[in-house]
Amino acid sequence: MRRILCVSAIVRLVLVLGITSTAMAIPTVRLDQGEYQQGNGGEFKLTVTGAGILNQPVGSFFPSFCMEKNEYVSFGATYYAIVNDSAVSGGVGGGSPDKLDPRTAWLYNEFLDHTLVGYDYSSVAARKESAGALQNAIWYLEEEIDSVSGLAASFVALSDASDWYANNSIGGIRILNLYTSYDPGSDKLSGPAQDQLVRAVPAPGAALLVGLGTTLVGYLRRRGSL
């Protein structure tokens, strides 16, 4: 009996650690203009500066695009970040909160994988032009602008034909809600800034703990203890 209780306690500890490991601190990111940033839109460069964004370690960076046309940031500033499926403050259009459109999610995923047809990564100038077109396509899909043309319209047409849109899926893509201030005492964020796109993947630590818990439960079942 004592052995069973001891192992059960380990299982409970694993589950508790699995929960607390994902809720330790508010992540922070620094937002920079980026080499390929075009006009008022992406590609922005986001650098993880604290607590990590899901599985991305501190010091890593990724390109992103903004969701709402009426939100602003200061380049070089650091912001508190929350992963969400909506732009919490809404924007010019699309409601408040403004849910991420599956077509936007698909376009950003294709962009990250370098498989977005028509996006030219070959030179700085070409990539800037593509970035401006993709930003306009995102703003159009998120109801921030009324019309698109040229390459932006081509991106919209591709997203309209995507499986993600047909299945109403946003896959692993999420919105990063950025804030200027955080009060640890009240655990409240304030000063909403620009909402950015991010690819969300499970944190390795949490996945490892869940796997350990699953292994322990399987072991107990095989021994007839559960």
N, C-alpha and C positions, 0 to 999 in steps of 0.2 A: 504493500500500500504506500509506503513512504517513497519508493522509487517512482511510482506512478504520479504521485503528487509533485515530486521534484521535476519530472519531465514536463508535466502540465504547466508548472510555473515557468519553465523555459519557454514554452509556447506562448504563454501570456506575455512574457517579456518581449519576445520577438514581435508580437503584434503591436505592443505599445511603442516599441522602438520604430516600427514601420510607420506608425502614425506621426510620432514626434519628429522623425527625421525629415519630414517634408514641411514642417511648420516651425522652424527654429528662428528664422530672421527674415525680414523683408528684403528681398533682393534689390540691388541697385545697379544701374547701368549709366554709362556716359554716352551721350549722343553727339556724334560729330558729323560734319558735312559729308565727308567721304569723297573719294576720288571720282566717283561716277554720279554724284548727286546732281540733279538737274532742276533748275528753277526752285519752286517751293516744295518740290516732292523728292522722292527717293531717286537713287539708292542712298539712304542714310547708312552710317556706320555706327552700330551699337556695340559697345565694349562692356562686358560683365565686370563690375567693379566690387561687388560684395554679395556674399551668400550664394552666388551661382543662380543661373536661370535653368531650372530643371537639371539636365545633365551637362550643362555647359560650364566649365570651370572658370574661376576668376581669372581675368586676363584674356580670355577668348573674345572674339568679336564675330559679328555676323551682319550682313546687309539687310536692310528693311525698307518698308514703304509705309507712309502714313495713311490712316484710314479716313480722317475727317479733314475737310478743307478749311474749317474755321478754328483749328487748334494750332498752337504754336509752341516752339521750344527755342532755347538758346544753345547754339553750338558750343560744345565743350563743357556743358553743364551736366551734373549728375542727378539722376532721378530715381525715385523709388518705383518699383515695378511689380505689378500684379498680373498673373496670367489669367485670361478670361476668354469667353466666347463672344463677348460684346464690347462695343465702345460705350463705356458707361454713361458718358455725358451726352451721347448723341452727336449729331452734326448738323449740316445744312439740311439734310434729308435722311429718311430711313428710320426715324423713331428714336426714342430715348428710353432705355438703352438701345443701341443699334446693333442688332445681331450680325455676326460675320456671314456674308453671302458665300455659299459653297463655291461659286465661280471665282470669287476673289481668292479663296483658300487654294483652289486648284492652280490658278495662275501663279501664285507665290511659290507653291510647291514645285511647279515645273521650272520656275526661274531658279530656285535654289539648286535643282538637279541639273541645270544647264540643258534642259530638254524642251524649253519653251520655243516653239517654232517661230522664227522671225526675230528673236532677241539676239542681237549681235554683240558677242563678247570679244571681238577681234582687236579692238583698239579703244582707247579712252574716249575718243570722239564718238565712235559708233555706239559704244555702250551707254554713254550719256544720252544719246538720242533715243535708244531703246528704253532707258530708264524713264525718261519723260513720257514716252508712249504708254508704258506699263502703269505708271502712276495715274495717268489720265483714265486708263481703262478701269483701274481700281476705283477711282473717284466716281466714274460713271456707274459702275455696278453697285456702289454703296450710296447712290442717289445724291452725290455731292455736286455733280455737274450734269447738264441736260443732254449733251451730245458728244460724240467722238468721231474722229475720221482717221484715215490712213492706217498706220501701224496699230494705233490704239483700238480702232474698230476691228482690226484683224484679231487682236488679242481677245476682245469681247466675243467675237464669233467662235473662236476656239473654245472659250470657256463655256459658251452656250451648248456646245456639243460634247462636253466632258461627262464622264461617268459620275464624277462627284456631284455635279449639278443634277443629273438624272436621279441620283440616289439621295439627294439632300444631305450630303456628307461634307464635313469640313476636314476629314482626315486628321492628321496630326498638327494642323495649323491652328493657331490661336492668336488672340489680340493681346498685346502687352499694354496694359493701362499704366501710363506714367504719371507720377505725382511729384510735386516739389517738396512736400513736407510729410514727416511721419512723427507722431507722438507715441513713444513706447508706453507711457503711462496709461493713456486711454486706448492704445492700440488702434489709433485712427489715422488715416491718410487724408491729406488736404492738398488743395492747389492742383487740380487735374490739369495735365498738360496733354501733349499729343499722343494719340493711340497708335501703336506700331504693330506690325505683323511679326510673328515669331513661329518657328517650327517647334512644337512641344513634343518631347519624348520622355519616357519614364526615367527618373533618376536612378543611376546604377545602385546606389546604396539601398534605396527602397526596394528595388527589384531583387537585390541579393537577400534582404531580410525576408521578403515574401517567399522567395525560393527556399530559404532555410526553414521557414515555418511550414511550408508544404512538405518538405522532406521529413521533418520531425513527425508531422501528423501521419504521413505514410508509414513511417517506421513503427509508430505506436499501433497502427491498425494491423500491420503484419504480425506484431507481437501479441495482438489480442488485448491491448491495454485500453483501447477506445471502442 
